[in-house]
């Protein structure tokens, strides 16, 4: 499971009022409306042999799910390529060399990165590995596609390494075919990372501002990390910071829902010269907040103010070991972080959803992991830590930013009712997970359209072993899939 892109395009619309966060924006009389998407005439359809492994919940029956690609498919222009397992972070751009598209997908447990070419009808036709396990080096979780239109630089896919204190973020050119080498970015430091998210180019004009999440459950906890460079697109010469409360309180569960906290990012001196272990040793001296595994992050779309409004998940960790005192979330939380308009190292922090509150709206949370933020909604995806008391398979929730209403959109479909199913689902609830949910509406010209990565962890086959041709993960044999969702509100 992910210990997990995507960044959809920025929509030039008015930001909705957030009554509980008057520091975030001014009040408006209505929620923002999405501008029309210039349609391309693409008619989405199933292209994979594998059925879409999701089931819509009441109220979302109109959302259509199309199976795009899976590990049991063969692509016509590269029959020796096979899509790896544990599909996680992803990002899509138009292919400048034709009428099609290029999609980058992290195959997390393969330590690999797939590059998929799609034709003008969004049909996968060619695949290869930009990173195999030798070049990927670490488990590859979430990722973000940086583009000139949104971020002011690129296109570059930022592919984040995890599950190792010395892991780094890869900078990948999606327009370059073939394997890529020496892609780790020293400027973004050493972290057991989850995602690296560049803010919109209008958030802080002339600068590069990137927010990173650290998925760590050790003594130092997971960190929210900031990278700031004085030049657009500079990933080498900036400064890194850790998030802390201004009062110095490091205990995550002392952050209560309904209360807004003054926070700041404190500088990590000479971060490029430090190992990951040395950076973790600075958490206590710098009084950084010790979250229970910071997972995915995303910013709100709408205008410059919105892009300084960041949401992230702390997935939680069992109440044992360093969390025996319940100083960190167990079932998971979702946070809103609003950065100062003039200084990205200052901000306001609020816990908006608390899975440990048995009477709260998030009482069904089973460890939120990935996150996707549009203009009006926050989509929150579960990756259960399988503590043993799970009551449902992985949900995706929709949080309405204006009304604070939380709804269940869909659930993973393990196909347990099929006794001959190749997915070999067990009775254990919640042991599959989602990867990235990415808004691709403006990229392919189909309104309210997203790609979704699915990790059916019990689906294993010798045919899937060693597909990346790297030496580190020769026996890794999980399958996974990419689904396209049409009709999901933005």
N, C-alpha and C positions, 0 to 999 in steps of 0.2 A: 504494500500500500504506500501511498505517497506520503512522505514525511515533510502542490503542484501548484491564454494568452491570447499572449494575445492582447493586443490592444486594438479595439475597434476605433474607427475614425471619430474625429471631433466634430460635433454638430453645432453650427453657429446659431443657437437658439437661446432664448432667455432662460435663466436658471430659476427653478421653482422655489417658492418660499419654504423655508424650513423653520417652523415656528419655534421649535425648541432650541434652535441654534441661531440666535439673532446676530451673532458675530460673523456668520458665514455669508449672508447675503441680505439684500433688501427684500421686503415683502412684495409679492405680486398677487394679482387677483385670481390667477389661474395657473395650473401647472403648464410647463413648457410643452409645446407641440413639436414633433419631429418635422423637419423640412422634407418635402417629397424626395424619394430616392430616384435618380435617373435610371429608369428600367432598361435592361438589356434584352429582354425577351427570353431569358433562360427559363426553361421549364424543368424544374428539379425532379429527379426520379431516383429510384434505387439502382445503384450500379454494382453493389456487392452481393456475393452469395450468402452472406451472413445477415440474418434479420436484425433490424434495429432493436437493441436490447434495452429499451425503455418503454415505460407505460405512463400515459398521461393521467392526471388526476382530475376530479370534477372541477369544472370551470376553465379547463385548458384542453378540452377535447378537440378544439379546432386547430391546435398546433399539430402540424404534420411532421413526422419523423421519417427521413430517408436514409437508408444504409448506403454510405458512400464508399468505404474501403475497409477491409479487414485483413487479418493475417492469412486467411485461406484463399485470398484472391490472387490472380495473376494479371499483371498489367501488359497490354499488347506491345508496348515499345521497349519493355525491359523484362523479359520472361524469367530472367535469373534473379530478379529482385523479389523479396518477400517482406511485407510490412511487419515490423517487430511487435513485441508485446508491450503492455503497460503504456499505451499512448497517453501522453500527459500534455505539457505545454505545447501551444501551436501558434502560428501566425501565417497570414495569407497576403500575398501581393499580386498585382497584375504582372503577367509575363511581358516584358518590353519587346521580346523577340517574336511575338505572335498575338493571337487573339485570346490566349488562355491565361492561366493563373499558376502560381507557385505556392505550395503550402509546405511549411516546415513543421515537423512534429517530433517532439522528444519521445523516444522509446525508453522510458525511465529505467527499467531494470536491465535493459540491454546496454546501458551506458552509451546509447547511440542516438543519432539525430537523422531522421528521414527527410529527404527532399522529394516532394511529389509534384509532378507536373500534371495539370488538368487542362482539358481543351476548352473551347469557348462555351460549351454546354455544362461546364464544371464536372466533366467526367474524368476520373484519374486514368492517365494513359502511360505514365512513365514514373519510375521510382529509383532512388539510389540513396546511399548513405553519405551525408556530408561529414559525419563523424561516426567511426565505429568505436568499439569499446576501448581500443588502445588510445585513440585521439580524444574520446569523450572523457575518459579517466575516472569519472564519478557517476553516480546515479544522476540522471538529468531530469529535473522536475519541471517547474514552470518555465515559461519564456515569454518574451515580448518582442513584437515586430516594430522596430522604430522606423518611421518613414519621414521624408522631408515635409510632407503635407501636415502631419500631426506633430512631430517632434522637432522638426527643423534639420534633421540629419538622417542619413541612411540611404537606401534601406539596409538595415542590419537587424538580424535576429539575435537577441540576447538570450542565450541558452544557459540556464543556471544549474551548477553542480551542487550536490547535496550528500548528506550522510557521511561526510568526512570534514573534520575541522579545517582542513587545508584546501577544501574545494574552492573553485573559482567560477566566474562567469565567462562563457565563451561568446565572442563576437563573430558572427557568421554572415557572410555575404550571400543572400538567398539567390542572387542572380548568377552566381558562379557554380557551375556543375562540377562534379567530381569530388573526391575527398579533400578536406581542408585540414591544415596542420597549424600548430603554434597559434591557437585561437584564444587562449586564456588571457583575460584582461587584468593586468596587475593593478590598474587604477581602481578597480571595483573591489579589491581586497580579497581576503580569504575568509569564507564563511561556509557553514553548512546551509546553503542558501535555498530559497524557495522560488523567488522571482526577483527580477530587477526591472523596475517600471519607470521609464523616462516620462516626466510630465509633459504636458502640451507645451509647444514652443511659446505660447502666449502667457503661460503661467508666470515665468520670469524671463522676459525677453533678453536675449543676448547671453543667456547662461544655459548650461546643461544641469538639470536637477533630476536625480534618479532616487527612487525610494526602493529599498531592498528589505526582504524579510528573511530572518534566520530561523530555520526549523531545528531548534535544539531543545532537548529536554534534560540537559545536564545541570550541573550546579550553577552555571552562569545564566541559564535560561535562554529563551529566544529573544532576539533583539529586532527592533525596527531601526533600520540604518538609512542614513541620508548621504548622498554623494552630490557635491556641488562643484562645478567647474565654471570658470569665467568665460569660456568660449563654447559656442554651440558645437556639439558633437565630440567634445574632448572627453575621452574615457580614460585618459592616462594621467593627467596633471591636476586633478581636482582634490578636494578634501573630503574625508569621511567623518561622520558623526554618529553617535548613538542617542536614542530617545530617552529622556528622563523627565520625571515630574520636577517642577521647580522647587517643590518642598523636599526633594530627595528621597521620597518614599519609593522603594523598589518593589513592593509587594503588589502583584497584579490584582489579587482579590480585594485589596483595599480600594480599588476603582469600582465605584458603585454605579449601576444604571441610574439615569436621571440626573447625574451630576457631571458638570463640565470642569475639566482640570487644565490648569496652565502647564504646558510642557515646553521643553526646549531640546534641541539637539546639541550635545556636547562633543567637542572636537576630539578625534582620535589622533594624537600627535604622531606624525611620521608613519602613517598607516601602511604605506607601501613597503616599508622595511620590516614589517612585523609578520610573524607567522600567525596562522589562525589561533593557535594555542595562546600566543602572547596577546592577541586581541581579546580573547575570552577572559584572560586574567585581568583585563582593564575594566570589566563590567562593574565590579564592586567599587573600585576607586573612583570611577566616574558616576556612580549612583544611577546607572541605567535601569530601566524597568525590566524585571525578569518575567517575561510572558511565558505561558505554557505552549511553546512551539508556535512561532509566527509562521503562518502559511501564506496564502496568496494575498496580493494587494492589487487595487485598481483605483483609478480616479474617475470622478463624475464627469460626464460629457455635458456640454452646453455652452460654456464660455470660459473666459480665463479664470473667473472666480471658481467655477465648478471644477476646473482641473487642479485647483489647490485643495479640493475636498476629496480626501483619500479614505477608502474603506479597506479594512483588512481583517482576516480571520486569525484567531489563536485557536488552534484545533484542540488543545487540551492534552493532558497526560494523566495517567492513573494516579490515584491518591496514595502513593507509596514512595519510598526512597526520598529524593529531594522534595517531593510534593506531599509527603505524609502529613504535613501541617496545613494542607489545602491553601497554600500561598498562591497557587496558580489554578487556572480553570481546569476542570476535569472533563466536562462534556463539551466545552468549547464556547467561544464568544465571537461576536462581530463588533468591530470598533469603527468609529468615525474620527478621523484626524483632519482638522482644518488648519492649513498653514497660513501664516501672516502674509498679507498681500505684498509687503515690501521686503520681508526677511524670511526665507524658507526654514531657518533654524528656530523659529518661534511658532507656537501654535496652540490649539485647543484640542483636547482629547475627551471622547465620550464613549462609554460602552453602550451600544444601542440594543444588543441582544445578548442575553446571558443564559446559556444552556444549563447552568447549575441552579437556576431559579425555577423551582417546581411549580410556581404560580405565574410565571411570566410567559410571554408569547413564544419564547424559544424553548419551552420545556421539553419538546420532542427532539431537540438537537442531539445528534450522534456525531460529534466531532466535525464541524465545518472545516473545509480545506480550501478548495478553489473558490474564486469570486469573480464576478463580472458585473461592472457597473455601467449603466446606460445613463440617459438623461433623467429618467423617472424612477428607475428601479435598481435594486441591488439583488443579483442572483447569487445564491449561496449554495454550494455543493458539498455534500457530506462524504467523508471518508472515515467510516467508523474505526475506532481503535480496537474494536472487538473485545471489550472488557468482559462480555459474557451476558449482559442483560439487555442486549439490543432487541427492539420490538419491531423494527421494519428494515427493509433494505434501503440503500442509499437514496435520499431525497435530494431534489433541488428545490429550494425555497425562493419565492419572490417577495422582497421587502419593498413596499411602496414608500419612497423617501418622503413624500408630502404627508401621507396619512398615517405612516408607521404600521400599516397593516402587513401581516406576514401570512403568506399562503404557500401551500405545497403545490408545486408545478408538476412534478413527475417522480417516478420511482424506478430504480433499476429492475429490469425483468430478468430474473435468473433462469427462467424456463424450467422450473422444478417439476411442472406437471407433465413434462415429456420424459418418460423413463429412459428413452434412448438418446437423450440429448448429449451432444458432443461437449457441452459446456460443463458437465460434471459438477453442477452446483450442489453444495451440501445444504444441510438444514440450518446451518449457522446464518443468522440474519446479518446483513451489513458487511459481508466480507468481499464484496466487489466495490469499486469506487469509480468516480468520475475523474477525468482530467480537465483540460481547459474547455471553457465555454467562451466562444469568440464571436462578437458581432461582425459579420461580413457583409451586411446589407449594402453599404456604400461601395464595397469593393466589387461585388458581382451584380449590383443593380437589381436586387430582389428585396423588397422591404421586409423588415422584421425577420431576418434570416441569420442563423448562427451555426457554427460548427461546434460539435461536442465530442470530446474524447471519452472513450469508455474502456475501463480496465476490468474485464471479467476474469479475476485472478485464478479461478479454478479451471479455466479453459487452457489446457496444455496438450501439446502434441509434439512428437519427435520431429515432425515436419517443420516446426517453428524454431528448432534449436540452432543456435549459432548463425542466425540469418545475416548478421552484420559483418561476418567474416573477421571479426576481431578476436584477439586471443584471451581477453579477460572474462568473457561471458559466453564461452562455448556451449555450456549446458543450459543456458537460459532458454526456456521453451514455452513461455506464455504467449497467448494470442490476445489481440485487442482490436478495436474498431474505431472508426470516425463516423459520426452521424451528423446529418444536416437537419436542423430544425427550422421550419417555416411557419410564421404566424405567431412567434413569441414576441410580446410587446416590448418595445424599447422605452 
